[in-house]
Amino acid sequence: MAIVCAFTGLCYAELASMIPIAGSAYTYTYATLGELVAWIIGWDLILEYAFSNMAVSVGFAEHAVGFLDWFGIHPNLRWISPAYLPSGLTDLQGNMLYAPGWHLGFNIPAFLIVMLLTMVLVRGIRESAETNNVMVLLKIAAILLFIGVGAHFIHPSNWKPFYPNGWSGVLTGGSIIFFTYIGFDSVSTAAEECKNPQRDVPIGIIATLIICTILYIGVAVVLTGLIKWDSLIDDAAPVVNTLKKVYLAHPTATLNWTRLAILIGAMLGMISSILVFQIGQARVWFAMSRDRLLPSVFSKVHPRFRTPSVATWVAGFVVGVPAGLLDIGTFSDLSNIGTLFAFVLVSAGVLILRYKDPGRRRGFRCPGGPVLPVLSILFCVLLMAGLPIITWIRFFVWLAIGLVIYFFYSRKRSEFASAK
């Protein structure tokens, strides 16, 4: 996954360096590849950002419930779990609390965190490098704490068999957790700000991915050593729930306080993630509305706070309501396929622009000629192939809805409509 992201990140960097303004893949493709491709990738980015945040907000809710549990507070189960549970819901002892399927309930913590952060974004928020660095350090500290403490309770027998579902299972697993790498492309968008982009951008992307991959591997090794892998299925907070199981078996103050520290670190990390991607999603709505591909109401700016308030509120409800109803697995699968499809389009865009516009200034050029963009496309398609068929069906339905909107609404009202 890190290798795929490195290839795609370098493609992102080249595309971003060709456009002298900050922006997302939608902005780049609109300026270079035209309206239809931009619509497709913008519609796809809405899917990616929305569903990744739905998954993160469900994870946050599970951690918030764990935080209350640490203090002995146990809310009504109906209002802290999704209405749809494809694998049902069990307690830590394996007792069935809800059968698989739909039940009367709503994940209030998942809904509330999205709406609270939406209110913050409407009022406006300034991200500082210092605040961001503190958040990153807290998240890394929580990860290292889990690895350091959890390593003392590993049972090597839990790693046998090491490939329980064979290489096809490895491919599917990689496809399912791919959305955890979303965000690396933000490094690529800073290509224009680098003193030496040809050197600095690859170093920034590859170093970021190496560090993240080492941390991911460390967590996965310790987590699957603490507990059998199949008991982690559909668990929205596997680390803290596993720590609680270990604590119940070995009740020590160290484990108890470690669990609390990781809960706090994880929640802070997820809040920052939700904020970043809610900003990104609202900006995509805003940009597409500004280009007249969506109704003009989405590009309205708040008269006092000067933020895209309508787009931000819409993005909030689009994420918050489904987060209260559905499980984390459904969200992560759709986020993965949306992300991978966007990566394919960006990599293809680099190849097309090298052919159509070879003389355009590039602050950064992806090394290796066409090799890395082609490898990026192939590996992204390979990972997409590992996703369940139901995810593909939902994805094609989403694209079909988007194309219907484009051809029957957006195409007739865009800034290029008169030329058509």
N, C-alpha and C positions, 0 to 999 in steps of 0.2 A: 504493500500500500504506500509506504514511504517513497519507494522508487517511482511509482506511478505519479504521486503528487509532485515529486521533484521534476519529472518530465513536463507535467502540466504547468507547474509553477513557472518554469523557464519560458514556456509558450505564453503564459499570461504576461510575463514581464516584457516580452517583445511587443505584444499587442498594446500593452499599457503605455510603453515608451513612445509609441507612434502618435498618441493623442496628447496634446499639451494641457490637458485638464484632468483633475482627479475624477474618478468614477468607477463604476462597476463594469462587468462584462457587457451589460446592456449598452452603456455609453459607448464603449469601444466598437462594438459591432454596428451600432447605429451610424457611427461616423465613418466606418470603413466598408461594411458589407451590405448596407442597405436596410430598408424598413422591415421587410418580411423576416429576414434572419434575426434582426433586432427584436421584433415582436416575439418570435419563438423563444429566444433566449431570455427575454424579459419575463415572459409567461412562465418559463421554466425556473427562473430565479425566484419568482413568487412562491412556486412549489417548494424549492429547496429551502429558502429562508423560513417559510411558514412551518413546514413539517419538521425541520430540525429544531425550531423553537418549541413546537408542540411536544416533541420528545424530551427536550431539556426541561420544560416546565413540569411535565409529569415526573421526571426524575427529581426535580426540586421538591415537588409535593411529597414524594416518598421520603426524602431526607428531612423535610419539615416535620413529618409525622414521627420519624425516628428521633428528632430533636425533642419533640414533646414527650415521646416515650421515655427518653432519658430522665426526664423530670417526673415521670409517673403519671403523665396526662394521656388519656386514651379517648379520643373523640369517637363519635358514632361511625362505624365502619362504612356505612352507606354514603357518608359525605366526604370521605377521604380516599375513595377508590373509583376508578372509571366505571361508567355504566356498561361498557363492553369489555369482557375479559375472555379472550379466546382460549386461554388455558385454565380458566378458573382462578381462584385465589385461595391460598393455603397459609396457615400460620407457620411459625418457625419449627413446630413439631410435625408438620406435614398434614395437619388436620384440614379438611376441606371447609372453607368458609363460604365460598360462592362457587357454584357449578359453572363450567364453561358456557359462555354466551352472554346475553344481555340480562341486566337486573336493574331494579330501581335504585338509582344512585347518581352522584355527580361529584367529581373530584374538585371540591371547592378550593383547596390550597393551590392547585395548578391554575385554576381560573383567576384567583385573586392576585397571584404574583404577576401574571401578565397584565392585568388591568391596572395594578398599582404602578408598574413600570411604564405603562402607556401614559398614565397621568404625568409621571415625571418627564417623559419625553415630550409631551405636548407643551409643558412649561419650559422646556429647554434644558439641555445638559451639556456641559463642556468637559470633554475628556482631556485630562492632562497626562503627560508622560510619567510624572511622578506617581499619580494615582494608579495608572495602569501597571507600572512596575511593582508597586506594593501588592496589587491583586495577584499578579503573576507569581511573586515570591510566596505569597500565602498559599496559593494552589500547589506550587512545587513542594513547599514545606509539608503540606498535608499528604501528598503522594509519598514523599520520602519517609514520613512518619509511619504510614501504613506499611511500606515495604520493610522498614527497619524492625518494627514491632511484630508484624505478621510473620516474618521469616523464622521466628523462634517457635512457631506452632505448626509448621508445615509437616504434612504427612506425605512422603514420596509416593506412597501407594496410590494416592489420588491422581497421579500423573500416568497411571497405567490403565489402559493403553494410551500412548502419547498422541496418537491420531485416531481417536475413537470412530470417526466417520470417514477416514481416508482422506486423500487429497481433494476429492470433491467437496468434503466437509470443510477443508481449509479454505478453498475458493469461496464457498458460500459464506463462511464465517467472515472472511475478509470483505466480502461485498456488503454484509449486514452491518459491520461496524465502521464502514468507510466514512460515514458522516462525522466521526470523531476527529477527522483530519480537516474538516471544513474550517477555513479561516487563514490557512497558510497563504492563500492568494493575496491577502491584504499586504503582504510583504512586496509582492510583485508590482502593486500599483504605485509604489514609491520610487519607481525606476528613475523618474525625472528629477527626483530630489537627491540622488546619489552623486557624489563627486566623481566616482569612476564606476558607472553602472555595469559596464562589461565585467568588472571584477566583483563589485560589492553585491549585486543582485544574486548571482549564483551562490555566493558565500552565505548571504542572509537566508535564502530559501533552504539550502541544503543543511546548514547548521541548525536551523529551526526544526527541520524534519528529523535530523539525527537525534537531537535532544528529546523531542516528543516520542520518537520510536523507542528509545531506550527506556523512557519512563513508562510507556504503554506495556512494553515487554516485562518490565519489572513488576508492574501491578498484575498482569495476567499470570505470570509465573507464581507469584505469592498467592493470589486469589484461588487459582486452581489447585494449589498445594494445600490450602486450608480446607477445601471442601470439594466434593465431586462436581465436575463441570455441569452435569445435567440438572443439578439442583439450582443453577443460576438462571435457568430459562425464564424469560419474561419478568425478571426481577429488575425493577426500576432503580434500586439502590443496593446493588450486590455487595459492595465493599462494606458498608456500615451494617447491613443485615448479616453478612458473614461474620463480622467482628462481634456482633451480639451473640451469635451461635457459639463462637469460640469462648466468649466471656461466660456464657451460661455453663459451659463445660469446664472452664478454668476461671472462676470468679476472682480476679485480681484487680486492684485499684488501677494498675497501669493500663490494663485493657479497657477499663471503664472510661478513664480520662482520655485515652487515645481515641476511643469511639466518639466522644464529644468533640474533641479537637478536629477530627476528620469531618464530622458533620458540619461544623461551622465553616471550615475551609471549603468544603464541597458546595455548600449553599452560596457562599460569597462568589465562588467561581462561576456557578450557574447563573447567578444574578447578572454578572458582568457579561456572560455569553448571551443571555436573553436580551439585554440592553443593546449590545452591538448588532445582533441580527434583526431586532425590531427596527433599529435605525436603518439598517440596510434595506429591509423589506419596504418600509414606508418611503424611502428614497426611490426605490424602483417604481412604486405606484406613482409617486410625484413626477418622476422623469417621464414615464410613459404618458401621463396626463398632460404634461407640458408639451410633449411632442404630438398631442392630440390623438393618441392611440387609445386613451381611456378618457372618460368624461372629465370635463374641466374642473369639476368639484374636487377631484383628488389633488389638484395642484394649488388649491386655495391655501393661503398662508394666514396664520393667526394674527389678528391686528395688533395684539400686544406682545406676544412671545416670539413672533416671527418664525414660527415653526410650521411645517406642513401638517396642521392639526387634523384635518379630515382624513388624509392618508394614514396618519398615525393611529387615529381611533379605529379606522377600518381594519388596519393591520392587527390591532389589538384584539378586536372581536373575532377576526378570522382565525387567530391563534387560540385565544382564550376559551371559546365555546367548545371546539373539538377537543382541546386538552382536558376538559372536564368530562368528556364522554368516552374517549377511546384510549387504548393501551399504548405503551411506549413502542412495542414492536411494529405496529402498523405505521406509526409515524416515521420511525427510523428507516424502514424499507423505502418509503416514498421519497424521503429526503435523499437517500443514497442514489436512487436512480435519477433523480433530478440533478443532483450534483455531478454525477458521472456524465450525464448527457450534456450539461453545460461545458464540462471539460472537453468533451469530444468536439463541440462546436468551436470552442476557443482554439484548440489545436488545429482543426481544419481551417479556421480563419487565418492562422499564421501562414499555412501553405498556400492558400488562395491569394493572399495579399503579396506574398513573395513573387507569385506569378503575374498578378495583375498590376501591381504597383511596386516594382523592385527598386525604384529610385527614391521612394519616400524615406525621409530621415527616420532612423531608428536609434534611440538612445541606448538600447540594448538589443543585441541580436542573439537568439538562441543558438548555441554552438552545435556543430555537427551537421550543418546543412539541413536536409529534410528528415534526417534520421530520428531525432528526438520527437518532433511533432507526430510522425508516423507511429513511433512506438507508444506515444501517449494515447493516440486514438485506439490502437490495438489492445493495449492493456485495459483501458477504460471499458471498451466493449466486452472484453473477457470478464471483467468484474461484474458488469451489468448482466451477463449471461448467468452468473451465479445467484441472482436474485429470484425469488419465487415467481411463478407464472402469474399469480394474482396481482403481484406488484406491477408487472408489465401491463396487464389489462387496465389497471387503474391509471397507470401513466399514460397509456394511449388515449384513454377516455379524457384525461386532463388536457392533453395536446389537442384532441379533436374539439373540445369545448373552446379552447383558445383560438384555433383556426376559424371556427364558426364566428366567433366574436370579431376576429380580424377582418374577414372577408365581407361580413354583413354590417359592420359598424366602423371599425378603426380605419380601414382602407379608404372609406369614403370621406372621412373627416380629418385625415392626417394633413400635415403641412405640404405633402406632395400630391394631395388629391387632385388639385387643379391640373398638374402636369400629366396625370393619368387620363 
